[in-house]
Amino acid sequence: MNIPIKTQSTPEILCSNCKACCCRLEVIIISDTGVPESHIKRDAWGAETMLRLSDGWCSALDRESFMCTIYENRPWICREFEMGSYECKDERAAHNL
């Protein structure tokens, strides 16, 4: 007798359900993509990262839509961070999403 095995499926990750977990990560700016100065934090040695606000989220994230307000000028690391990749899924799991 064949008994069907139920597996827990993971929902597909889309822009509409993303919740921008990666926008809580520290993002080092390693190339010039045109990130506005108001979103850049410089340390004492001149290293640049994306500014994160007191809530821990990137300053460029729209808190209502969870969309990037500087998408066309986002840092290279943000461009390379693929939605649905294992890194993305790890971040979502860390935030229980």
N, CA and C of each residue as an Amber inpcrd file, in Angstrom:
protein
   291
   0.8410000  -1.1630000   0.0000000   0.0000000   0.0000000   0.0000000
   0.8990000   1.2440000   0.0000000   0.6040000   2.1560000  -0.9020000
   1.3340000   3.4140000  -0.9830000   0.6190000   4.4770000  -0.1740000
   1.3030000   5.0060000   0.7950000   0.7340000   6.0760000   1.6210000
   1.4070000   7.3740000   1.1970000   0.5980000   8.3660000   0.7880000
   1.2160000   9.6270000   0.3720000   1.9040000  10.3120000   1.5550000
   3.0600000  10.8290000   1.2930000   3.8120000  11.5350000   2.3160000
   3.6160000  13.0220000   2.1040000   3.1810000  13.6870000   3.1670000
   2.9970000  15.1300000   3.0860000   4.3310000  15.8060000   3.3640000
   4.6790000  16.7220000   2.5060000   5.8920000  17.4920000   2.7140000
   5.5080000  18.9460000   2.9110000   6.2870000  19.6090000   3.6920000
   6.0370000  21.0230000   3.9200000   6.6340000  21.7960000   2.7530000
   5.7890000  22.5130000   2.0380000   6.3120000  23.2720000   0.9090000
   6.6420000  24.6860000   1.3680000   7.6680000  25.2150000   0.7800000
   8.0380000  26.5820000   1.0800000   7.4140000  27.4720000   0.0200000
   6.7690000  28.5530000   0.4610000   6.1380000  29.4340000  -0.5210000
   7.1830000  30.1080000  -1.3980000   6.7980000  30.3370000  -2.6290000
   7.6910000  31.0300000  -3.5550000   7.9350000  32.4450000  -3.0420000
   9.1570000  32.8950000  -3.1440000   9.5040000  34.2310000  -2.6740000
   9.3710000  35.1970000  -3.8480000   8.5050000  36.1760000  -3.6720000
   8.2230000  37.1790000  -4.6900000   8.3750000  38.5640000  -4.0850000
   8.4250000  39.5860000  -4.9160000   8.4900000  40.9580000  -4.4060000
   7.3190000  41.2550000  -3.4760000   6.1650000  40.6690000  -3.7630000
   4.9660000  40.9530000  -2.9740000   4.9870000  40.3100000  -1.5860000
   5.8490000  39.3110000  -1.3550000   5.8980000  38.6730000  -0.0330000
   7.3100000  38.6340000   0.5500000   8.2120000  39.4090000   0.0000000
   9.6330000  39.3500000   0.3550000   9.9160000  39.7920000   1.7900000
   9.3950000  40.9090000   2.1970000   9.6210000  41.5050000   3.5250000
  11.0440000  42.0050000   3.7370000  11.8500000  42.0360000   2.6850000
  13.1570000  42.7080000   2.6600000  14.0770000  42.3730000   3.8320000
  14.1580000  41.1130000   4.2170000  15.0490000  40.7170000   5.3150000
  16.4900000  41.1160000   5.0460000  16.9000000  41.0800000   3.7890000
  18.2860000  41.4270000   3.4620000  18.5800000  42.8920000   3.7530000
  17.5570000  43.7040000   3.8770000  17.7620000  45.1290000   4.1530000
  18.1060000  45.3900000   5.6120000  18.3090000  44.3240000   6.3810000
  18.8040000  44.4420000   7.7510000  20.2900000  44.0910000   7.8360000
  20.8390000  43.6080000   6.7330000  22.2490000  43.2280000   6.7070000
  23.1360000  44.4530000   6.5290000  24.3760000  44.3450000   7.0120000
  25.3300000  45.4170000   6.7660000  25.7870000  45.3190000   5.3140000
  25.6770000  46.4190000   4.5960000  26.0350000  46.4430000   3.1830000
  27.2220000  47.3720000   2.9760000  28.3310000  46.7950000   2.5740000
  29.5370000  47.5630000   2.2960000  29.4510000  48.0700000   0.8650000
  29.7540000  49.3310000   0.6890000  29.7340000  49.9230000  -0.6440000
  31.1290000  49.7760000  -1.2350000  31.2480000  48.9590000  -2.2810000
  32.5690000  48.6500000  -2.8500000  32.7650000  49.2500000  -4.2420000
  31.7190000  49.8140000  -4.8080000  31.8500000  50.4470000  -6.1230000
  30.8500000  51.5930000  -6.2030000  31.0970000  52.4900000  -7.1150000
  30.2160000  53.6410000  -7.2550000  29.0260000  53.2890000  -8.1420000
  27.8560000  53.2070000  -7.5300000  26.6320000  52.9690000  -8.2990000
  25.7150000  54.1770000  -8.2220000  26.1740000  55.2150000  -7.5350000
  25.3630000  56.4210000  -7.4240000  24.5050000  56.4870000  -6.1830000
  24.8640000  55.7210000  -5.1410000  24.1130000  55.7730000  -3.8880000
  24.1490000  57.2210000  -3.3750000  22.9920000  57.8080000  -3.0980000
  22.9780000  59.1870000  -2.5850000  23.7150000  59.2940000  -1.2480000
  24.4300000  60.3910000  -1.0610000  25.2090000  60.6320000   0.1590000
  24.3820000  60.4590000   1.4270000  23.0930000  60.8020000   1.3640000
  22.2420000  60.7270000   2.5510000  22.0280000  59.2910000   3.0400000
  22.3990000  58.3090000   2.2260000  22.2430000  56.8990000   2.5970000
  23.5810000  56.2150000   2.8690000  24.6610000  56.9880000   2.9230000
  25.9960000  56.4170000   3.1350000  26.5020000  56.7600000   4.5360000
  27.0600000  55.7410000   5.1940000  27.7130000  55.9320000   6.4870000
  29.1990000  55.6610000   6.2860000  30.0420000  56.5540000   6.7810000
  31.4890000  56.3740000   6.6900000  32.0560000  56.1750000   8.0890000
  32.9650000  55.2110000   8.2130000  33.5900000  55.0110000   9.5170000
  34.8430000  55.8780000   9.6210000  35.5500000  55.7600000  10.7230000
  36.7280000  56.5970000  10.9840000  37.8390000  56.3980000   9.9580000
  37.8480000  55.2660000   9.2650000  38.8800000  54.9630000   8.2770000
  38.4030000  55.2440000   6.8520000  37.1910000  55.7490000   6.6930000
  36.6730000  56.0920000   5.3710000  35.9000000  54.9850000   4.6690000
  35.7520000  53.8300000   5.3100000  34.9690000  52.7500000   4.7030000
  33.5010000  53.1610000   4.6450000  32.8480000  52.8050000   3.5520000
  31.4540000  53.1950000   3.3480000  30.5230000  51.9940000   3.4440000
  29.4390000  52.1850000   4.1790000  28.3720000  51.1940000   4.2540000
  27.0530000  51.9230000   4.0640000  26.0190000  51.1460000   3.7600000
  24.6910000  51.7390000   3.6940000  24.2690000  52.1220000   5.1120000
  23.7130000  53.2930000   5.2300000  23.2420000  53.7880000   6.5190000
  22.0570000  52.9550000   6.9750000  22.1240000  52.4920000   8.2090000
  20.9770000  51.8090000   8.8090000  20.4500000  52.7030000   9.9120000
  19.1450000  52.7920000   9.9960000  18.5210000  53.6520000  10.9930000
  18.3970000  52.9220000  12.3230000  17.9090000  53.5920000  13.3300000
  17.8380000  53.0280000  14.6850000  17.0000000  51.7540000  14.7550000
  16.1090000  51.5470000  13.7800000  15.2910000  50.3260000  13.7760000
  16.0350000  49.1430000  13.1530000  17.2720000  49.3730000  12.6700000
  18.0720000  48.3020000  12.0990000  17.9200000  48.1220000  10.5980000
  16.9650000  48.7910000  10.0000000  16.7120000  48.6600000   8.5680000
  17.5320000  49.6720000   7.7920000  17.8350000  49.3530000   6.5550000
  18.5270000  50.2510000   5.6410000  17.7270000  51.5370000   5.4840000
  18.4300000  52.6560000   5.4470000  17.7560000  53.9520000   5.3250000
  17.0530000  54.1240000   3.9820000  17.4270000  53.3350000   2.9710000
  16.8170000  53.4580000   1.6480000  15.5490000  52.6250000   1.4910000
  15.1870000  51.8690000   2.5170000  14.0050000  51.0110000   2.4390000
  12.7450000  51.7810000   2.7910000  11.7530000  51.7360000   1.9180000
  10.4400000  52.3080000   2.2200000   9.7540000  51.3530000   3.1930000
   9.4700000  51.8140000   4.3920000   8.9430000  50.9440000   5.4470000
   7.5140000  50.4600000   5.1880000   6.7840000  51.1170000   4.3130000
   5.4130000  50.6810000   4.0210000   5.3630000  49.6470000   2.9050000
   6.1120000  49.8740000   1.8430000   6.0600000  48.9690000   0.6870000
   7.1480000  47.8990000   0.7270000   8.1510000  48.0700000   1.6030000
   9.3320000  47.2030000   1.6640000  10.0740000  47.1740000   0.3300000
  10.0300000  48.2710000  -0.3970000  10.7450000  48.4040000  -1.6620000
  11.8850000  49.4020000  -1.4690000  12.9320000  49.2390000  -2.2760000
  14.0950000  50.1120000  -2.2030000  13.7810000  51.4420000  -2.8900000
  14.0530000  52.5330000  -2.1980000  13.7800000  53.8590000  -2.7610000
  14.8860000  54.3270000  -3.6990000  16.0160000  53.6140000  -3.7110000
  17.1230000  53.9800000  -4.6080000  17.4950000  52.7870000  -5.4960000
  16.5190000  52.0090000  -5.8830000  16.7390000  50.7460000  -6.5910000
  17.7150000  50.8840000  -7.7570000  17.5630000  51.8830000  -8.5840000
  18.4370000  52.0650000  -9.7460000  19.8680000  52.4190000  -9.3430000
  20.0700000  52.9000000  -8.1140000  21.3910000  53.2980000  -7.6320000
  21.8490000  52.4630000  -6.4400000  21.2320000  51.3170000  -6.2230000
  21.5760000  50.4770000  -5.0710000  23.0030000  49.9490000  -5.2080000
  23.6350000  49.6230000  -4.0720000  25.0080000  49.1040000  -4.0910000
  25.1150000  47.7800000  -4.8520000  26.3330000  47.4850000  -5.2740000
  26.5970000  46.2700000  -6.0330000  26.1730000  45.0160000  -5.2570000
  26.4420000  44.9740000  -3.9680000  26.0830000  43.8000000  -3.1510000
  24.5730000  43.5700000  -3.1900000  23.7980000  44.6280000  -3.1430000
  22.3410000  44.4970000  -3.2100000  21.9080000  43.9470000  -4.5700000
  22.6140000  44.3360000  -5.6120000  22.3080000  43.8510000  -6.9560000
  22.5940000  42.3540000  -7.0730000  23.6100000  41.8900000  -6.3650000
  24.0280000  40.4940000  -6.4430000  23.2330000  39.5670000  -5.5060000
  22.5870000  40.1300000  -4.4940000  21.8470000  39.3160000  -3.5260000
  20.5520000  38.8610000  -4.1930000  20.4950000  37.6080000  -4.5690000
  19.3880000  37.0920000  -5.3670000  18.1970000  36.6610000  -4.5110000
  17.0270000  37.1820000  -4.8460000  15.8080000  36.8040000  -4.1430000
  15.5700000  35.3070000  -4.3490000  15.3710000  34.5940000  -3.2500000
  15.1340000  33.1590000  -3.3030000  16.3920000  32.3140000  -3.2300000
  17.5680000  32.9450000  -3.1880000  18.8260000  32.2030000  -3.0800000
  18.9340000  31.6050000  -1.6760000  19.9440000  30.7550000  -1.4760000
  20.0840000  30.1610000  -0.1460000  20.3750000  31.2290000   0.8990000
  21.1180000  32.3110000   0.5270000  21.3750000  33.3920000   1.4800000
  20.0610000  34.0740000   1.8690000  19.2230000  34.3010000   0.8880000
  17.9110000  34.9160000   1.1070000  17.0730000  34.0420000   2.0390000
  17.0310000  32.7680000   1.7570000  16.2320000  31.8450000   2.5800000
  16.7730000  31.7670000   4.0050000  18.0980000  31.8380000   4.1600000
  18.6900000  31.8490000   5.5020000  18.2560000  33.0790000   6.2850000
  18.2660000  34.2440000   5.6260000  17.8370000  35.4800000   6.2920000
  16.3620000  35.4230000   6.6680000  15.5470000  34.9000000   5.7680000
  14.1050000  34.7690000   6.0480000  13.8920000  33.8340000   7.2450000
  14.6330000  32.7510000   7.3040000  14.5090000  31.8010000   8.4070000
  14.9300000  32.4520000   9.7240000  15.9570000  33.2770000   9.6630000
  16.4370000  33.9670000  10.8700000  15.3650000  34.9200000  11.4260000
  14.4780000  35.3930000  10.5600000  13.4120000  36.3030000  10.9730000
  12.0510000  35.6030000  11.0270000  12.0780000  34.2630000  10.9930000
  10.8680000  33.4320000  11.0810000   9.8430000  33.7660000  10.0080000
  10.2960000  33.9830000   8.7810000   9.3690000  34.2400000   7.6640000
   9.3380000  33.0620000   6.7250000
